[in-house]
Amino acid sequence: MIKYLGSKRVLVGVLGAIAGAVETRTALDLFSGTTRVAQEFKKGGCAVTAVDSATYAHVLAQCYIETDAAMVDMERLEGILGELEALPGKRGYVTEVFCEQARYFQPRNGMRIDSIRDHLELHYREDPLFPVLLTSLMLAADRVDSTTGVQMAYLKSWAPRAHNDLELRVPALLPGSGRAVLGDAGSLAGSLGRFDLAYLDPPYNQHRYFTNYHVWETLVRWDAPEHYGVACKRVDSRDDATKSPFNSKAEMPDALRRVICDVDAETVVVSYNDESWVTAEDIRGWLLEAGHEHVELLDFDSKRYVGAQIGIFDPSGKKVGKVGRLRNVEHVLVAGPAVKVERAVEAVRTG
Ligand SMILES: C[S@@+](CC[C@H](N)C(=O)[O-])C[C@H]1O[C@@H](n2cnc3c(N)ncnc32)[C@H](O)[C@@H]1O
């Protein structure tokens, strides 16, 4: 799994327990990110639809959710990964921009990323294994990067893991069926069909995933974009088309309210944290407005992401961000028929 802000590492067991308790067979993860939660639902036997507006998140969903492990020729997959591993490195966009102008990767790893990614584009673009191979490369790059887990900056001295060699591994594919959808949750929510359970985990502050993970966006799009600033962010980060209403204080409350009303699911689970622009009471009100009979709120204490713990530095070593508070509260609201919501809460409480 890639390092990801807001990834539900701690809550994943809770969300899986809720899905099990309400006997979910069809699940929607509307802001799927790493697909950690969607994978948990798939492991529980659900047919899962994973939606995200980021291209890299879509590739992760095509790999882990849409691909049925039972249908994959593992010998062929391992063979292709071996072929990619054996490629000699060559200097390209990643080396020039992300290793020489910025310092996200050691140049020898950047050169291998360049040559593997070019080879994938040339020989495997139309292959059903393309998203699996690309995911393997993204995860390999993530294991040797030199960041705190966001790509707004790189570390002033190399992270120890950056000195390791890039190593492609077979992603842990899951058996079962699923669907990956790339797009805006607000436009899609009402048109995806009916689900037993929908999980909503929207961004809850101004920090945009498109810019926080611009290196993955470029690795997946492979479009060698113009870039700006020390972090070498994509110039299209400034375009309205890459902005999300969920990162705007003015637009987020109504965007979330509309998604809650549009999504068609018997049980709806919403998670957010206590640094969000909306309160639990706001969300509870919207869930009731959407017609759900009963809503329960569960709170979980969690550690904040690592950047908040060590502070943020620019490449010259100057501190550009403050160390914030180190813990926050994750809220989970469960809405649906009273009997099912109570069953879900009971399953979480009894662990
Ligand atoms: C809090 S993260 C979700 C994390 C995910 N639950 C996990 O465990 O990895 C929010 C996600 O919403 C996506 N996103 C932002 N705006 C969106 C939009 N308008 N429509 C769909 N997805 C969006 C981001 O790309 C990001 O992956």
Ligand as a Chemical Component Dictionary entry (heavy atoms), coordinates in Angstrom:
data_LIG
# 
_chem_comp.id                   LIG 
_chem_comp.type                 NON-POLYMER 
_chem_comp.pdbx_formal_charge   0 
_chem_comp.three_letter_code    LIG 
# 
loop_
_chem_comp_atom.comp_id 
_chem_comp_atom.atom_id 
_chem_comp_atom.alt_atom_id 
_chem_comp_atom.type_symbol 
_chem_comp_atom.charge 
_chem_comp_atom.model_Cartn_x 
_chem_comp_atom.model_Cartn_y 
_chem_comp_atom.model_Cartn_z 
_chem_comp_atom.pdbx_ordinal 
LIG C1  C1  C 0  -9.423  10.734 2.551  1  
LIG S1  S1  S 1  -8.913  10.162 0.978  2  
LIG C2  C2  C 0  -9.588  8.548  0.899  3  
LIG C3  C3  C 0  -8.667  7.544  1.538  4  
LIG C4  C4  C 0  -9.129  6.104  1.379  5  
LIG N1  N1  N 0  -10.326 5.837  2.137  6  
LIG C5  C5  C 0  -8.017  5.167  1.818  7  
LIG O1  O1  O 0  -8.168  4.472  2.848  8  
LIG O2  O2  O -1 -6.973  5.150  1.158  9  
LIG C6  C6  C 0  -9.943  11.062 -0.112 10 
LIG C7  C7  C 0  -9.868  10.651 -1.581 11 
LIG O3  O3  O 0  -10.844 11.414 -2.305 12 
LIG C8  C8  C 0  -10.349 11.640 -3.615 13 
LIG N2  N2  N 0  -11.124 12.774 -4.163 14 
LIG C9  C9  C 0  -10.966 14.115 -3.956 15 
LIG N3  N3  N 0  -11.927 14.799 -4.579 16 
LIG C10 C10 C 0  -12.728 13.894 -5.183 17 
LIG C11 C11 C 0  -13.889 13.985 -5.986 18 
LIG N4  N4  N 0  -14.433 15.167 -6.271 19 
LIG N5  N5  N 0  -14.442 12.852 -6.454 20 
LIG C12 C12 C 0  -13.885 11.626 -6.189 21 
LIG N6  N6  N 0  -12.777 11.487 -5.431 22 
LIG C13 C13 C 0  -12.208 12.590 -4.944 23 
LIG C14 C14 C 0  -8.869  11.886 -3.435 24 
LIG O4  O4  O 0  -8.161  11.622 -4.630 25 
LIG C15 C15 C 0  -8.545  10.899 -2.295 26 
LIG O5  O5  O 0  -8.056  9.686  -2.804 27 
# 
loop_
_chem_comp_bond.comp_id 
_chem_comp_bond.atom_id_1 
_chem_comp_bond.atom_id_2 
_chem_comp_bond.value_order 
_chem_comp_bond.pdbx_ordinal 
LIG C1  S1  SING 1  
LIG S1  C2  SING 2  
LIG S1  C6  SING 3  
LIG C2  C3  SING 4  
LIG C3  C4  SING 5  
LIG C4  N1  SING 6  
LIG C4  C5  SING 7  
LIG C5  O1  DOUB 8  
LIG C5  O2  SING 9  
LIG C6  C7  SING 10 
LIG C7  O3  SING 11 
LIG C7  C15 SING 12 
LIG O3  C8  SING 13 
LIG C8  N2  SING 14 
LIG C8  C14 SING 15 
LIG N2  C9  SING 16 
LIG N2  C13 SING 17 
LIG C9  N3  DOUB 18 
LIG N3  C10 SING 19 
LIG C10 C11 SING 20 
LIG C10 C13 DOUB 21 
LIG C11 N4  SING 22 
LIG C11 N5  DOUB 23 
LIG N5  C12 SING 24 
LIG C12 N6  DOUB 25 
LIG N6  C13 SING 26 
LIG C14 O4  SING 27 
LIG C14 C15 SING 28 
LIG C15 O5  SING 29 
# 
